[in-house]
Amino acid sequence: MGSALAGIGLAMGALSSGAGVIGSIQQANAQNAAIDAQNKAALYNAQVNEQNAKLEEGYAKDEQKVGRQELAKHQLKVGQLLSEQRNNAGASGISTNSDTFNDITNDTLLFSGMDSDTILQNSTDKASQHLANAFNYKNEATGLRMTAANNSQKVSPFASIAGGLASGVGSTIKGYYDYKNAGVI
């Protein structure tokens, strides 16, 4: 009777090892699926960031174009204002060579130049911000691609099986010798 129980115990140990092997395979497969999903997500996000970088570069060009257009409009208005000042001076009998007229014209040109600088600086600042965003998106895309490349270590189900079997077989052999030494077998 004792040896029958010992045999059942050994058989149960072997079955337990087999169940452990199946569990190890399933765990390895689940870990590999998770790694694949993480890599796919990282590569997708890298593509999204690359697209965002291209959009930001386009926005920067648009800001520069808008700045040039605003500057051209401003210069046109200044030209119109100078013409009006000249016409008004002439209609009022003020000589366009007088110090008063020259002071008015010089002030107009001075403030116009300051406004022109502000228009250009604003468009340059906006364009620079878009270019900085594009740079950041590109860096993030590179980081995501590197993460995906470095995260390619798959879990080998065979290594898991070997570890599980070694542990299970070791327990079964130990059980066999424990039963044998106890005189059960």
Buried (B, 14 or more C-beta within 10 A) or exposed (E): EEEEEBBEBBEEBBEBBEEBBEEBBEBBBEBBEEBEEEBEEBBEBBEBBBEBBEBBBEBBEBBBEBBEEBBEEBBEEBEEBBEEBBEEBEEEEBEEEEEEBEEBBEEBEEEBEEBBEEBBEBBBEBBEBBBEBBEBBBEBBEBBBEBBEEEEEEBEBEEBBEEBBEBBEEBBEEBBEEBEEEEBB
